[in-house]
Amino acid sequence: MRIAQLAGRTVLLTLDGAVDVATASADRFSADPADLFGQWDDLLDWSSDIDPALAGPYKESDLLAPLPEPRQVFAVALNYRPHTAEAGYQEPAEPLVFTKFPSCITGPHATIDLPPGHVDWELEAVAVIGRHAHRVPREKGWDPVVALTVGQDLSERIVQLAGRPAQFSLGKSFPGFGPVGPALVSLDELPDPDDLELTCELNGETVQHDRTSNMIFPVPTLVSYLSAICPLRPGDLIFTGTPAGVGNRRTPPRFLGPDDTLVSRIGGLGEMRHTFRSAP
């Protein structure tokens, strides 16, 4: 099942097009994505037998953030060994966690304003929490996760790294700095949700490429670690970390500029495409 947002309505993306979930279900399911998690299993069953005639054409560029107002957005630093090495750090003994503020969330196709400074890319797989979770053991860490999606942890490095110690969250939360999409992809769509291919391209050049199986702390470990402290709620997002290839660790450093095009792709989850302009 692939759940997306189109014209402010929740839709099911199929091979035949987009199905308006509320209309097709005679309002059994809500048009508001935040209301769907309490009915997720029923929605899965319903979606498996949808009438193809209910689907209509749509443009991928019209898709919005599939979950536009998450309550909590967690993110993880240094979760791939090559990225840890390029950043000049030792492999962490436990997850390094920060937050992105929910107001930074935007959709999979957008033009993003660049604030002054050095704006960098960070492709990430994003885990979508669909069930209340607190103190989840690692062996059950996938249980609260109902979907995955593509994300970019865009970062303005000057604000991010200012101060001693550095305070990450503000530099990663400018408007548009949390693109997600194109859809919430249920785990049954994926042959192995622990092993997905990530590819990030800047103006046609591949700048990041890895697999989620190379995470230091995989999704079940992150869910267990976070839920030991913070109760996780339906609709929460976990940005799971980025692989090597970010701009500020290149020689010379490279950052996003006006008219750049950033393509973010994860096998089985889909693709996002963003352009950039100077902030007015």
N, C-alpha and C positions, 0 to 999 in steps of 0.2 A: 504494500500500500504506500502511495506517495501523496501526502497531504500538502497542499500549497495554498497561497492566498492570491486571489485574482479579483481586482476591483473591490477590495474590502470584504470579500466572501471566501469562505473555506471551500476549496475544490479538491476533488480526487483526480489526479493525473493518470490517464490510461493511454494505451497505444492509440485509442481512437480520439483522444482529445481530453477536455476538462469537463468534469461532472460537478455541478453545484450540489454540495452535500445536503444542505438543508432542503432545497427544492426537491431533489430526487428521492429523499427519504421522507417526504411529506412532513418535514420538521421534526422527525424522530431525532435527528442530530442537528446541533446548532451551527449557525454560520460563523460563530466566534470560536477560533481555535482553542482558546483557553478553556472552553467548556467541554472539549472532546475527550480529555484524558480520563474523566470518570466513566466514559463509555468506550474506551479504546478497544477492548476485546470485542465488544458488539460491533463496533465500526469495522474492525478487521473482517469479521464474518460477513457483514453486509457488503463490504467492498469486493469480496472475492467472487460475487455473483452479480455484478452490476450489468445492467442492460447496455450494450454498446451504443444503442440508439440515443441514450441520454447524454452522450458526450458531444461537446461542441468544440469548434476550433479555437485556438488561442495562440498568442504570441509569447514566446518565452520571455521576451523583453518586458512584457506587461506584468510578470509575476512579482509579487511583493514579498517581504519577509514572511516566511511561513508561520512564525511565532513573533509578532511584532512587539509584544510587551511582556517579556519574561520577568518573573519576579526577582530571581537571583541569577547572576551570570558569573560563574567561576572560570578561572583560567590558570594554566599550569606553565611554568617556566622550565626551560632546560630539560625537556622530556625525551629528547633523542640524543644519543651519544655524540654523533658528529656535530650537532648544533652546540652541545655543551663544550666540545673541544674547540670549535671555532670561536666561541665566546670567551675562551680562556679560563674555564672553570673545571673543577673536579666533578665527577659524576655525583649528583646529590644522593644522600642516603634515604631521603623521604621526599615526597612531592613538594615543590615550591609553588605556593598558591598565591594568586592575587585576584582582583576582581576587575571586571569591566562594568561600567554603570549602564543600566538598561537603555538609557536615552541614546546610546551610541548605535543601537541596532538599526540596520537598514537592509534592503532587499538584495537579491542576487544580480540585479541589473540596475545600475544607478551611476550618476555622475557625482563624485564626492569632492567637496571643497577641501583644499589643502591649506591648513593653517601655516603661519610662518614656522620655519624650522626644518627638521629632517624627518620626513614621513617614510616609514619602512613597511614592507609587506611581511606577513607571517601566515602562510596557509596552515589550516588546522581542521581536523575532524572534530565535530561538535556532537557530544552526547546529549540527548534530550531526555530529561527525567519525566516519567509519566505516572509515577506512583509515589506516595509518601514514603520516605525512607529515613531511618535513623538507626545508627549503629549496625550497619549492614556488614556481615562477615564477607571477607574477600571472595569466598567460593560462591557467594550469591550476588556478587557485585553487578552482574548484568540484569538481575531481576527488576530493579526500578527503571531501567532504561528501555524505552519503547521505540526509539528511533535514533537515527544519526542524520546529520546534515553537514554540508560544507560550510566552513567559516574562514574569515580572514581576521586575524588579530592585528589590525593596522595600528601603528605605533609612531608617535612623534617623539623621537629619541631625546631631544633636548629637555623637554618637560619630564619625560619618563625617568631620565637619569640624573636630574637635578637633585641636589641635596645629599647629605650623608647621614643615614642610609638613603638610597634612592627610593622614591615613592612611585610605583609603576602605574597605579590605576588612572590618574588624571591624564597622563600622556597617551593612554590607550582608549580614551573615552570621548574624544572629540566627536561631533555629529558625523555619523556615517562610518565610524571606525570599527563597527561590529557587523559587517555584512554576513548574512546567513542565507542559505537556500541551496538550490531552488525549491526543495521540498523536504518535509520530514519523511524519511524513508524507514519504514518499519523493518525490524531486524530479520523477518522472514524473507525479505527480498534479497538478502545477502548470503552467498554461500558460506562466507566466513567473516563475520563482522570484526574479528581481530586482525584481519590481514587485507587492507585496502590500499590501493596505489594512490599516492598523492603527487600531483604535478602542478607547479605554479609557473606561469609564463608572463614575462614582461615584454610588451611590444614584439611578441613572437619568439622570444628567446627563453628557453627553459632556465629558470633560476633556482627552483627547488624540485627535488624528486626523491621520493623515499616510499616506504610502506609503513602502515600503522603497526605492523607486527614488530617493528624496531623500536617502539616506545620503551623507555626505561620502566615506566609505570603504566601498564595497560588500563583500559577503562574499568575493569572490576576493582583494581587496586585504588584508582582514583575515587570511585564511588564509596568504597569502604573507608578510605582515609577521610574524605570530606564529611561523610555522614556520621563519623565518630564524634564530630564536633558540631556541625550544623545540620539540623534536620533539612533534608532535601524535599522539595515540593513539586507537584506536577507543573510542568512548564519551565522548570529551571534548566539552564544550559551550562554545560561544562566544555570549554575550549580546552582540548587535550594536549596542546603543545605543538610546536612547529619543528620541522626538520631543518637541516643545514641549508645555507644559501641566502640568508637574509642580507639586506643591503649594507647595514652598518658594519658588517664583518668582512666586507670585500676590500680588496686593495686595487685602486682607491675605493673608498666607500661610495655607494650608489643609492640614491633615494628617488622617490616618486616625484614626478614633475607634471606640470600642466600638459594635457593631451596624451599622457601615457595611458596605455591600455593594459590592465592586469586581468589575466584569466586564471581562475582557481578551479581545479578539477580533482575530483576524487572518484576512483572507479566504483561504480554501483550507486553512487550518491548524486552525481550530476556535475554541472559546471556553472560557475558564476563569471560574469564579465563586468568590469568596472573601468570607467574613465575618470580622469581627474582634472580639476581646474583650480586656479588660485582663488582663495576665499575672497569674496567681495569686501 
